[in-house]
Amino acid sequence: MAIEPMTTCPVGRALDLVGDRWSLLIVREAFDGVRRFSDFQRRLGMSRSMLSQRLQALLEADVLAQRPLAEGRSYQEYVLTERGRALFPLVVALRQWGEAFLFAKGEPRSVLQADSDGQPLAPMLPRDQHGHVVAAAETRVIKPPSP
């Protein structure tokens, strides 16, 4: 998947790469341990062609990599690369936003918890270089000069 080099916006470039529903759901499933094509298809309910296209784009973007499922077998599995694993905070932030705004009180939902204590993760909040929480109104975007 080609990224438009003309945009100076990191959000725009990221969305060009992983901004569609299916790509992020594939990444979410990979974080949940899904590795095989058939398992992605079963869990997501995607068509084979759509899944193939999205997996190929994620491979080309170095978000996923393929490796042999077992030695001497022709089956491949999909694994998150360093770039793919770096999407974890994004997935967590989307999850936490969805939990806060898209479920009625008491409505059943999946929960992401830490293995260390079995508790849900603390809310993700933007912080400055000193660790202080920063609100949107306390930030600004510095755009590069026009060419």
N, C-alpha and C positions, 0 to 999 in steps of 0.2 A: 504494500500500500504506500503510494508516494505521498510525502508530506510537502505541502506547498511551502517552498522556501521563502516566499515573499512576505509572509506574515511575521511580524515581530512579536506577536502575542503568544506566550507559552500555553495559555488555555486553548487558543484556537488550534495550535499544532497538536496538543494532546487530544483534543476532540477529533481532529482529523484521523488520528491513529486508533483510538479506543472509544470514541464517542457514541457508537451505535449500541443499542440494547444488547444485541447478540454477542458482540465482542466482550463487553464487560461481564455478561453472564458466563461466558466460557472461562474468563479469567477467574471469576468467583468459584466456578466448579473446580478449576485447577487448584485453587487454594484449599478446597474441600477434599482434595485427593483424587479427583477424577483424572485418568491418564489415557484411557482408550477411546477411540472414535465412537464405538458403539455405546459406551457409557455416557459420553457427552450427548449423543443423540437421544438416548432413552431419557436422561434426566431433564434435558431442555425441551424435548419435543420438536426439535428442528428437522427440517428436511435435510436429506443427505447433501444435496447440492449447496444449500445455504451454509451448513456446517463446514463443508469442504472449503468454501470461499472464505469464510471467517478464519478458519484455522490456518489457511494458506497466508492470509494477510497478517495474522499474528506471528507466524513463522518468519515472514519476510521482514517484519518490524522488530525481530529479535525479542519479542515478548514471550514466545514459546519456542522450544526446540524439540526436535524429534530424536528419539534414541530407540535402539532395538528393545523390544519388550523382554525378550529372553535370548540368550546366546543361541545362535543357530536357527532362530525363528525369523520369519519374514514380517511378523507383526511389529508395528512401531507404537511407541507411547509418546504422549505429549507432556513435557515438563516445563515449568516456569523457568525462565532465565533470570539473571540478576535484574534485568530491566523489568521483567514481569513481576518478580517478587517485590520490586519497589512500588508496585501499584497497590500493595496492601493497605496503606493509609487511605487511599482514595476509596477503596471498597468499604473500609470501615466507616469513613465519613458518610458515604451514601447510605449505608445501613443505619447509622445513627440518626441521620436526617429522616429517613423513612420511618424509623421507630417513633421519633418524636412527633411527626406530622401526618402520617398516613394510616395509623391504626387507632381504632376507638379504644378507650380505656377498657382493659381487661380482654381485648381481642387477642386470640392466640397468634403467636408468631414465633419464628425461630429466634434463638438467642446465641450471640457470640460471646463466649466466656474464655477467660484465661485458664490455661491448664494449671498454672501455679497455685491458684486459690479457688477456682471454680466460680468466680464472680464475673459478671458482665464487665466489659472494658469501660474504663472511665471515658467520659465524653472527650472527643478530640477537639482541641481548640488551637487556633493559630497563636504562636508565641514569637516574641522578638528574640534577638540574639542573647538576651539576658534571662530568658525564661518567663517573661511576663506575658500574660494573655493580652492579645491585641484585638480590638473590634475593627470592623471594616472602616468605620469613620476615622480610625486612627492610622490609616494607611494611605498610600498614594502610589500610583503607577508612574514610573519614569520611563517615558518612551524614547527610543533612540532617535537621533536627528534624521530627518528625511534625506534621502540620497540626492 
